[in-house]
Amino acid sequence: MSHMLSLFDEFVMKAITMTENFLHSDFSAEINLEAFTSNRERLLMVIDQISKQIDWVSVPDLTKSEMNRRIEYIKKLDEKVVVKLQEYQQEVKQEIERTVRQKDNIKGYNLNDVK
């Protein structure tokens, strides 16, 4: 296996690991989404640059199919990330709506009438 192909494989595995770890993280705890997305974007750009330097014609079919399988797995993970982020967005939206309603309810109390 050429050096570039092994680098490609290594970085693809890093992308898989990073994404799987993100999917298993708890969004209720403080999580830095910006750091995850920027790091993952850089990682995918590196993968793209490495893939451009590989002579894919000389790569055995079995290796190519394995690489394609991993890339497809990353795509499936991406879909799961999008779903998880949409669910988190919905949770945050509901929490904001609850907070606004509570604030409006508190405004309605006239504390001067309390003895």
C-alpha positions in Angstrom: 0.0 0.0 0.0 1.4 3.4 -1.0 2.2 6.0 1.6 -0.6 8.3 0.4 -3.1 5.5 0.5 -2.2 4.7 4.1 -2.5 8.3 5.0 -5.9 8.5 3.3 -7.0 5.4 5.3 -5.7 6.9 8.5 -7.5 10.2 8.0 -10.7 8.6 7.0 -10.6 6.5 10.2 -10.0 9.7 12.2 -13.1 11.3 10.6 -15.1 8.2 11.5 -13.9 8.2 15.0 -14.4 12.0 15.5 -17.9 11.8 14.1 -18.9 8.7 16.2 -17.5 10.4 19.4 -19.6 13.5 18.6 -22.7 11.4 18.1 -22.2 9.8 21.5 -21.6 13.1 23.2 -24.3 14.7 25.5 -25.5 18.0 24.1 -27.0 18.9 27.5 -23.4 19.3 28.7 -21.4 22.1 27.3 -20.2 21.1 23.9 -18.3 23.2 21.4 -20.1 22.7 18.1 -18.0 25.3 16.4 -14.7 23.5 17.3 -16.2 20.1 16.1 -17.4 21.5 12.8 -14.2 23.5 12.0 -11.9 20.5 13.0 -14.0 18.1 10.9 -14.0 20.5 8.0 -10.2 20.7 8.1 -9.9 16.9 8.3 -12.2 16.4 5.3 -10.2 19.0 3.3 -7.0 17.0 4.1 -8.7 13.8 3.0 -9.7 15.5 -0.2 -6.1 16.8 -0.9 -4.7 13.3 -0.1 -7.2 11.6 -2.4 -6.1 13.9 -5.3 -2.5 12.6 -4.9 -3.4 8.9 -5.1 -3.2 7.1 -8.4 -6.6 5.3 -8.0 -6.0 3.3 -11.2 -3.2 1.4 -9.6 -5.1 0.7 -6.3 -6.5 -2.8 -6.1 -10.2 -3.1 -6.4 -10.6 -4.7 -3.0 -8.9 -1.7 -1.4 -11.0 0.8 -3.4 -14.2 -1.0 -2.4 -13.1 -0.9 1.3 -12.3 2.8 1.0 -15.7 3.5 -0.7 -17.4 1.5 2.1 -15.8 3.7 4.7 -16.7 6.9 2.8 -20.3 5.7 2.6 -20.2 5.1 6.3 -19.1 8.7 6.9 -22.0 9.8 4.8 -24.4 7.8 7.0 -22.8 9.3 10.1 -23.3 12.7 8.6 -27.0 12.1 8.2 -27.1 11.0 11.9 -25.3 14.2 12.9 -27.8 16.3 11.0 -30.7 14.6 12.7 -29.1 14.9 16.1 -28.4 18.6 15.6 -32.0 19.2 14.4 -33.3 17.5 17.5 -31.0 19.6 19.7 -32.2 22.7 17.8 -35.8 21.8 18.6 -35.0 21.2 22.3 -33.3 24.6 22.5 -36.2 26.3 20.8 -38.7 24.7 23.2 -36.5 25.8 26.2 -36.4 29.3 24.9 -40.2 29.4 24.4 -40.7 28.0 28.0 -38.4 30.7 29.4 -40.2 33.5 27.5 -43.6 32.1 28.8 -42.3 32.0 32.3 -41.0 35.5 32.1 -44.4 36.7 30.8 -46.1 34.9 33.6 -43.9 36.5 36.2 -44.6 40.0 34.7 -48.3 39.4 35.4 -47.8 39.2 39.2 -48.5 42.3 41.1 -46.3 42.0 44.1 -47.6 45.3 45.7 -50.9 43.5 46.5 -49.1 40.8 48.6 -49.2 41.4 52.4 
